[in-house]
Amino acid sequence: MAVDTPRQLGFGVGSNGQAVRKEVDDTFSLKSKTVILQADTLAACQTLPTDLFSLIVTSPPYNIGKSYEQEVELQSYLDWQETIIEELMRLLSPRGSLCWQVGNYVNDGEIFPLDTYFYPLFKRRGLRLRNRIIWHFNHGLHASRRFSGRYETLLWFTKSDNYVFNLDSVRVPAKYPGKTHYKGEKYGQPSGNPRGKNPSDFWELIQEEWDTGIVDIPNVKSNHPEKTVHPCQFPVELVERCVLALTEEDSWVLDPFAGVGSTLIAAVKHGRRAVGIDRDPEYCAVSKERLDDLADGRLKYRMIGTPIHQPSGREKVSQVPTEWQTKGNGR
Ligand SMILES: C[S@@+](CC[C@H](N)C(=O)[O-])C[C@H]1O[C@@H](n2cnc3c(N)ncnc32)[C@H](O)[C@@H]1O
């Protein structure tokens, strides 16, 4: 796992360089800036205004028996999720986007890729898929009877063809910015975009992209600066890309399964209004604490675009253990 140096972390400054304001409400009002609703998702969604949200972004429970969920038969889980999705359709604005981040449901060693089950639930309601984004990470459990899983997916849908997409706000440096047109009227002129290139649907950070062309936003695990008590956070940076590309300033963002508030942080950092729903009082308290820390300039998070830590090869953990070297094969 990459450990970021303090220099690479952000401390409570919004994208416009202004300090983030401390305004968190526990009930919704159109005057609110940031709202944490400690409630059941469906019940809370039913209280929110129609067509308000420019972006709904979440990682729902995967039905895999985590501490915050009760595993049920796959179809019952999907039926429950569908009742929520139906309500989310009402909340999503006509130009809005919905980003649904999921991994696998696993039963008896068999995997069920949840995005393939969710896709028809959204498509049936008229949403249009714009990208199926691969979120690749290099750490996690090592499987012994299948290959270790190292990616999850994020389905990005829009409600209509008239949607917000601010590509310039999320461009990444081009691998070969010095490339030129090799023929025609523009012969010899730079062929790329001076603002950088499209980050693609395989999400990577700058250094990785430069070196290998692979998108890699670190998974939030124990030694990550954003880690809290929550067992399954997603990184703030993952949501930041969605917020920046798919919404305008001051628009509303909703996370219906907000956990410890990673979406709220990404939204508030960039001057958006946000509502997060979670039924767990402890997670809601941590969300509030993280938002306060953001406002006070104390919150640690990976700055968007921070390169993944690259081992130099000299670290102890990069060395082949001496026990493995005794047979002379170096392994
Ligand atoms: C995968 S986690 C989301 C984590 C979040 N993305 C973050 O970064 O902190 C799913 C969350 O859904 C919440 N949850 C599960 N069932 C719920 C329900 N019926 N109503 C409200 N929240 C629920 C859990 O408490 C859990 O925090």
The ligand as an SDF file (V2000), in Angstrom:
LIG
                    3D

 27 29  0  0  0  0  0  0  0  0999 V2000
  -20.1000    0.3430    1.1320 C   0  0  0  0  0  0  0  0  0  0  0  0
  -20.5760    1.3150    2.4820 S   0  0  0  0  0  0  0  0  0  0  0  0
  -20.3410    2.9500    1.8770 C   0  0  0  0  0  0  0  0  0  0  0  0
  -19.0190    3.5500    2.2730 C   0  0  0  0  0  0  0  0  0  0  0  0
  -18.7860    4.9430    1.7380 C   0  0  0  0  0  0  0  0  0  0  0  0
  -18.6400    4.9260    0.3020 N   0  0  0  0  0  0  0  0  0  0  0  0
  -17.5640    5.6080    2.3720 C   0  0  0  0  0  0  0  0  0  0  0  0
  -16.5890    5.9130    1.6580 O   0  0  0  0  0  0  0  0  0  0  0  0
  -17.5530    5.7640    3.5930 O   0  0  0  0  0  0  0  0  0  0  0  0
  -22.3030    1.1360    2.5470 C   0  0  0  0  0  0  0  0  0  0  0  0
  -22.9860    1.8780    3.6790 C   0  0  0  0  0  0  0  0  0  0  0  0
  -24.3930    1.6750    3.5780 O   0  0  0  0  0  0  0  0  0  0  0  0
  -24.9520    1.7930    4.8840 C   0  0  0  0  0  0  0  0  0  0  0  0
  -26.2750    1.1490    4.8410 N   0  0  0  0  0  0  0  0  0  0  0  0
  -26.5680   -0.1570    4.6380 C   0  0  0  0  0  0  0  0  0  0  0  0
  -27.8910   -0.3590    4.6210 N   0  0  0  0  0  0  0  0  0  0  0  0
  -28.4760    0.8550    4.8100 C   0  0  0  0  0  0  0  0  0  0  0  0
  -29.8340    1.3170    4.8730 C   0  0  0  0  0  0  0  0  0  0  0  0
  -30.8760    0.4780    4.7420 N   0  0  0  0  0  0  0  0  0  0  0  0
  -30.0510    2.6230    5.0770 N   0  0  0  0  0  0  0  0  0  0  0  0
  -29.0050    3.4860    5.2570 C   0  0  0  0  0  0  0  0  0  0  0  0
  -27.7110    3.1110    5.2020 N   0  0  0  0  0  0  0  0  0  0  0  0
  -27.4350    1.8130    4.9740 C   0  0  0  0  0  0  0  0  0  0  0  0
  -23.9340    1.1050    5.7770 C   0  0  0  0  0  0  0  0  0  0  0  0
  -24.0300    1.5740    7.1200 O   0  0  0  0  0  0  0  0  0  0  0  0
  -22.6020    1.4550    5.0780 C   0  0  0  0  0  0  0  0  0  0  0  0
  -21.9480    2.5190    5.7310 O   0  0  0  0  0  0  0  0  0  0  0  0
  1  2  1  0
  2  3  1  0
  2 10  1  0
  3  4  1  0
  4  5  1  0
  5  6  1  0
  5  7  1  0
  7  8  2  0
  7  9  1  0
 10 11  1  0
 11 12  1  0
 11 26  1  0
 12 13  1  0
 13 14  1  0
 13 24  1  0
 14 15  1  0
 14 23  1  0
 15 16  2  0
 16 17  1  0
 17 18  1  0
 17 23  2  0
 18 19  1  0
 18 20  2  0
 20 21  1  0
 21 22  2  0
 22 23  1  0
 24 25  1  0
 24 26  1  0
 26 27  1  0
M  CHG  2   2   1   9  -1
M  END
$$$$
